[in-house]
């Protein structure tokens, strides 16, 4: 009986570890490339990630953003706003930080929780564009 319980426990731990490894590999495919998402007041946001930067173009608001992107784990990253082009009122947000945790992944998109410095949490959906 002890052997059976030990086997079940070992199998359970192994399956959790395997799922974690799969999730890490799935998140990794979103570290670089071109993406799209819907902005907070509608309209499309085009995203380009390369090396340690993320660039965003929000056409509806005629804004461009440059973020420093830092991956803190395989499925979480931190965006620090480096530069804003467009409305001068948005420049006050330079230096602000958004923490993002990927919670679900599909072939060409992911769902994430983003948290601003003031604690506001937003669910976002980001799709890979080709």
N, C-alpha and C positions, 0 to 999 in steps of 0.2 A: 504493500500500500504506500509506503514512504517513497519508493522508487517511482511509482505512478504519479504521486503528487509532485515530486521533484521534477519529473519529466514535463508535466503540464506547466509548472511554474517557469521552467527554462524555456519552453516553447513560447509562452506568453511574453517573456522578456525579450526574446529574440525577435518576435514579430513587431514589437514596439520599436526596437532599434532599427529594423529594416524599413519601417514606415518613415522614421525620422531621416534616414539616409536618402530615401526616395524623395521626400519633401525638399531636402537640401539640394539635390540635383535638379529638381524642377525649378526651384527659385533661381538657381545659378543662370539659367537661360535668359533671365530678364535683367542681367547686370549691364549689358551693352545693347544698343540698338535704337530703333525708332518706335515710338508708342503714341497712342492717342487716348484721351479721356474727355469726358464732358466737364465743362467748367461749372463753378458753383452757381452762376446765374445763367446757365445755358451756354451754347456755343462750344466749339471744339478747342481743346488744348493739344498742341503737337509737342511731343517730348523727344529729345535726342540725348542719349547717354553715351558718353565715351570717356574712357580713362576715369578721372576723378571728378568729372563735371556732368551736370544735367542741365540742359537748356530747354526752356519752355517758351512757346509762343501761343499766347491767348488772343486769338483774332478778334473776338467779340469786344474785348476791352482795349485792343490795340496795345498790348503789353508784351514785353519780352523779359524773361528772367534767367539769371545764371545762378545755379546752385552748386555748392561743393557737396558731393555725395560721398558718404562714408558708410560702408557696409560693416555693421557691428556684429552680425552673425549671418549665417547663410540666407535667412529669410527676413532680416530686419536691416533697415538703413536709416541714416540721419541725413536730412537735407538742410544745409545752412545757406540762406539767401545771400549771395555775394553782390549781385548787381541787378537793378531794375531799369528798363528802358520803357518810356511811355509816360504815363501820368506821374507827375511830380509827387502827388500825395502818397503814392505807393513806395516811394524811396525811404520813408520812415520805417519800413519793415526790413530793410537791409540789415543783415546780421541775425535775423530771427531764425529759429530752428524748428523743424518739423520732424518728428520721429514716425517712421512707417514700419508696420509689421504686416508681412504678407500672410494671409490666413487661409487662402484657397487658390489653387492653381489649375488652369486648364491648358490645352495645347498652345493657345495663342493669347491668353489673358490671365490676369490675376485680380483677386479682390484683396484689399488691404485696409487696415485701420490706420488712419493718420492722426497724430496728436500734436497740437500746437503747444507752444510754451505756456499758454494760459490754461491748458488742460482740455481744450475743446477737441473732441474725437469725431472724426468724419470717416465714413465708409466710402472708399473709392474703388472704382473698377477701371483698370488700365489694360488696353489691348495693344498687342504688337501690330505695327503697321509694316507693310513690305514695300 
